[in-house]
């Protein structure tokens, strides 16, 4: 199994990029996001609200994985990443990249999971039968952490599996073709995989095991130090879009726009976003999230990766990897 080798290559590349000292010009802002990952911010994105609020052009770049987001931020190609998974963030920061979390973008337990081919007839009662099977996993992502924790829970030896590093769209395609036995991923790719398979654990069952799943808006510490006002305005627009989505009367107006921007049909987007939770600014600043819970969770993720020999070492703690300054300022706007 080459899980460690593949992830370590990504870590090494990220660390090298982190030292490149990229400069940021603030006549335009470049933001990374995911397609097939419908969120309220996309309504504001499509309506040009970010450009208006920030007084500058906002460029949007779609990514397949959070690890690619880390590399783009390290290179200075992207200033902010919306909805980067915590595991790829932990991989990057553990390797020395100066990323910081500035808000909790979304919490989702049902929309990031592993799916086993139905014809194998493997579920939580006989998960040990996964030994010898081939699994598509996007390494260094939330899905990777999810996979590791589930395998540990079921006592499945990682060495007994053939793990293939695949982005979710590629993994779900391979799953549909029967090239892999289990798929791990999120969003539209997960929805397509579920057409031919079953999960081992539900979202609620995962949460009972301490498998939390959430994404964050992230940026480099150097960028935040120089442009905290820009980030505060950005987070204010995001928070307003989330508040608008929380109003049921606004969903009919927002959903078609969000679906189109996500590259999804309206029904699929509605089904996906219904499994998401968008914490308020007050909730995000509470002890459950950025007031301490997120930092503890990141340490747990890092320790799991170290135990799995996926990264060489964890940081002593991840307190410095959270910056609530811009979000606190946004709350007062």
C-alpha positions in Angstrom: 0.0 0.0 0.0 1.4 3.4 -1.0 -0.8 5.7 1.1 2.1 7.1 3.1 4.3 7.6 0.1 1.6 9.5 -1.9 0.6 11.7 1.0 4.1 12.5 2.0 4.9 13.6 -1.5 2.0 16.1 -1.3 3.2 17.3 2.1 6.7 17.8 0.9 5.4 19.8 -2.1 3.2 22.0 0.1 6.1 22.7 2.5 8.3 23.9 -0.4 5.6 26.1 -1.8 5.0 27.6 1.7 8.4 29.1 1.6 8.0 30.8 -1.7 7.0 34.2 -0.2 4.2 34.9 -2.7 3.1 38.5 -2.9 -0.6 39.5 -2.9 -2.0 42.4 -5.0 -5.3 43.6 -3.7 -6.8 45.1 -6.8 -8.5 41.7 -7.3 -9.3 38.8 -5.0 -9.1 35.1 -6.0 -11.2 32.6 -4.2 -11.2 28.8 -4.5 -14.4 26.7 -4.1 -15.9 23.3 -5.1 -18.4 22.6 -7.9 -21.2 20.2 -7.0 -21.0 21.5 -3.4 -24.0 23.9 -3.2 -23.8 26.6 -0.5 -25.5 29.9 0.1 -22.4 32.0 -0.6 -22.9 31.0 -4.3 -26.0 33.1 -4.5 -24.0 36.1 -3.4 -21.3 35.0 -5.8 -23.7 34.8 -8.8 -25.3 38.2 -7.9 -22.0 40.0 -7.7 -22.5 40.8 -4.0 -18.9 40.1 -3.1 -17.5 42.4 -5.8 -19.8 45.2 -4.7 -19.1 44.8 -1.0 -15.3 44.5 -1.4 -15.0 47.1 -4.1 -12.9 44.9 -6.3 -13.2 42.1 -8.8 -13.5 38.6 -7.2 -12.2 35.7 -9.3 -13.5 32.3 -8.5 -11.5 29.1 -9.2 -13.0 25.6 -8.9 -11.0 22.7 -7.3 -11.5 19.0 -7.0 -9.8 18.6 -3.6 -8.7 20.6 -0.5 -5.1 19.5 -1.0 -5.1 21.3 -4.4 -6.5 24.4 -2.6 -3.6 24.2 -0.1 -1.0 24.1 -3.0 -2.7 27.0 -4.8 -2.7 29.2 -1.6 0.9 28.3 -1.0 1.8 29.4 -4.5 -0.1 32.6 -4.1 -2.5 31.7 -6.9 -5.5 31.8 -4.6 -6.0 34.2 -1.6 -9.0 32.5 0.1 -10.5 29.0 -0.1 -14.1 28.5 0.8 -15.1 25.1 2.2 -11.7 23.6 2.5 -11.9 20.3 4.4 -10.2 20.2 7.8 -8.0 17.1 7.1 -6.2 18.7 4.0 -5.9 21.9 6.1 -4.3 19.8 8.9 -1.9 18.1 6.5 -0.7 21.4 5.1 -0.3 23.2 8.4 1.4 20.1 10.0 4.0 20.4 7.1 4.6 24.0 7.9 2.3 25.9 5.6 1.1 29.1 7.3 -2.7 28.6 6.7 -5.3 29.8 9.2 -9.1 29.0 9.5 -11.2 32.2 9.5 -14.7 30.7 9.6 -16.7 27.4 9.7 -18.1 27.2 6.2 -20.4 24.2 6.6 -21.0 21.2 8.8 -22.0 18.0 7.1 -22.1 14.5 8.4 -24.3 12.9 5.8 -22.5 14.4 2.8 -19.0 12.9 3.2 -18.9 9.1 3.5 -17.7 5.8 2.2 -19.8 3.6 0.0 -19.4 -0.2 -0.6 -20.7 -1.8 -3.8 -24.1 -3.4 -3.2 -23.2 -6.7 -4.8 -20.5 -7.3 -2.2 -23.2 -7.3 0.5 -20.9 -5.7 3.1 -22.4 -3.5 5.8 -21.5 -2.6 9.4 -22.3 -6.1 10.5 -19.6 -7.7 8.4 -17.2 -4.9 7.6 -14.2 -7.2 8.2 -15.0 -8.7 4.7 -13.5 -5.5 3.3 -10.0 -7.1 3.6 -8.5 -7.5 0.2 -10.8 -4.9 -1.4 -9.8 -1.9 -3.5 -10.8 1.6 -2.2 -10.8 5.0 -4.0 -9.9 7.7 -1.5 -8.8 11.3 -2.0 -5.8 11.4 0.3 -5.4 14.2 2.8 -9.1 15.2 2.7 -12.1 14.9 5.0 -13.0 11.7 3.2 -9.6 10.3 3.9 -9.9 11.0 7.6 -13.5 9.6 7.6 -12.1 6.4 5.9 -9.3 6.0 8.4 -11.6 6.4 11.4 -14.2 4.0 10.1 -11.6 1.4 9.3 -10.2 1.8 12.8 -13.7 1.4 14.3 -14.4 -1.8 12.4 -10.9 -3.2 13.0 -10.0 -3.4 9.3 -6.2 -3.5 8.8 -5.3 -0.8 6.4 -2.5 -3.0 5.0 -5.1 -5.4 3.9 -6.7 -2.9 1.5 -5.5 -1.5 -1.8 -6.0 2.2 -1.4 -6.0 4.3 -4.6 -5.7 8.1 -4.4 -8.5 9.4 -6.5 -10.4 12.7 -6.6 -14.2 12.1 -5.9 -15.4 12.5 -9.5 -12.8 10.0 -10.7 -13.5 7.7 -7.8 -17.2 7.6 -8.4 -16.6 6.9 -12.0 -14.3 4.0 -11.2 -16.9 2.8 -8.6 -19.6 2.8 -11.2 -17.4 0.8 -13.6 -16.6 -1.8 -10.9 -12.9 -0.9 -10.9 -13.0 -0.3 -7.2 -15.0 -1.9 -4.4 -15.4 1.1 -2.1 -15.6 4.8 -2.8 -15.0 7.6 -0.3 -15.9 11.2 -1.1 -18.6 13.9 -1.0 -21.2 15.9 -2.9 -22.4 14.9 -6.3 -19.8 12.1 -6.5 -21.1 10.6 -3.3 -24.7 10.8 -4.5 -23.8 9.0 -7.7 -21.9 6.3 -5.8 -24.9 5.7 -3.6 -26.9 4.6 -6.7 -24.8 1.4 -6.7 -23.8 1.0 -3.1 -24.4 1.4 0.6 -22.7 3.3 3.5 -21.3 1.5 6.5 -22.3 4.2 8.9 -24.9 6.9 8.8 -23.9 10.5 9.6 -25.5 10.2 13.1 -23.6 7.0 13.7 -20.3 8.7 12.7 -20.9 11.6 15.0 -21.5 9.2 17.9 -17.9 8.0 17.2 -16.5 11.5 17.2 -16.2 11.7 13.4 -17.1 15.3 12.9 -17.2 16.6 9.3 -16.9 20.3 8.6 -15.2 22.6 6.2 -13.6 26.0 6.8 -12.8 29.2 4.9 -9.0 29.4 5.0 -6.1 31.7 3.9 -2.4 32.1 4.6 -1.5 33.9 7.8 0.6 36.4 5.8 -2.3 37.3 3.6 -4.6 37.7 6.6 -2.1 39.9 8.4 -2.0 42.3 5.4 -5.7 42.1 4.3 -7.8 41.4 7.4 -10.3 44.2 6.4 -10.9 42.6 3.0 -11.4 39.2 4.6 -13.9 40.6 7.2 -16.0 42.1 4.4 -15.9 38.8 2.5 -17.0 36.9 5.6 -19.8 39.4 6.2 -21.2 38.7 2.8 -21.0 35.0 3.4 -22.7 35.3 6.8 -25.5 37.3 5.2 -26.0 34.7 2.5 -26.2 32.0 5.2 -28.8 34.0 7.1 -30.8 34.5 4.0 -30.8 30.7 3.3 -31.9 30.1 6.9 -35.1 32.0 6.0 -37.4 29.3 4.4 -39.2 32.0 2.4 -35.9 32.8 0.5 -35.0 29.3 -0.5 -37.1 29.2 -3.6 -35.4 32.3 -4.9 -31.9 31.2 -4.0 -31.9 27.5 -4.9 -32.0 27.8 -8.7 -29.1 30.3 -8.6 -27.1 28.1 -6.3 -27.8 25.0 -8.3 -26.7 26.6 -11.6 -23.5 28.0 -10.0 -22.7 24.5 -8.6 -23.1 22.9 -12.0 -26.1 20.8 -10.7 -29.7 20.5 -11.5 -32.1 22.0 -9.0 -33.3 18.7 -7.5 -29.8 17.4 -6.9 -28.6 20.6 -5.4 -31.6 20.8 -3.1 -31.1 17.2 -2.0 -27.4 17.9 -1.2 -27.8 21.2 0.5 -30.5 19.8 2.7 -27.9 17.8 4.5 -25.7 20.8 5.3 -25.7 23.0 8.4 -24.4 26.6 8.1 -23.5 27.8 11.7 -24.3 31.5 12.5 -21.4 33.8 13.3 -22.3 33.5 17.0 -22.2 29.7 16.8 -18.9 29.8 15.0 -17.3 31.9 17.7 -18.6 29.6 20.4 -16.6 27.0 22.3 -18.1 24.2 20.1 -16.3 25.6 17.0 -13.6 28.3 16.8 -13.6 29.0 20.5 -11.8 25.7 21.1 -13.7 22.7 19.6 -12.2 23.1 16.1 -8.7 23.3 17.5 -9.2 20.1 19.5 -10.7 18.4 16.5 -7.7 19.3 14.3 -5.3 17.9 16.8 -7.4 14.7 16.8 -7.2 14.5 13.0 -3.5 15.1 13.0 -2.9 12.4 15.6 -5.0 9.9 13.5 -2.8 10.7 10.4 0.4 10.2 12.5 -0.8 6.9 13.8 -1.7 5.8 10.2 1.9 6.8 9.1 0.3 9.3 6.7 2.2 12.3 8.0 5.4 12.3 10.0 4.3 14.4 13.0 1.5 16.6 14.4 1.8 20.1 15.8 1.7 20.3 19.6 -1.6 22.1 19.2 -3.5 24.0 16.5 -4.5 27.1 18.3 -2.4 29.3 16.0 -4.1 27.8 13.0 -7.4 29.6 13.9 -7.8 33.4 13.4 -11.1 34.7 14.7 -10.1 38.4 14.1 -11.8 38.9 10.7 -15.0 37.0 11.7 -15.2 39.0 15.0 -14.9 42.2 12.9 -17.5 40.9 10.4 -20.0 40.3 13.3 -19.9 44.0 14.1 -20.5 45.2 10.5 
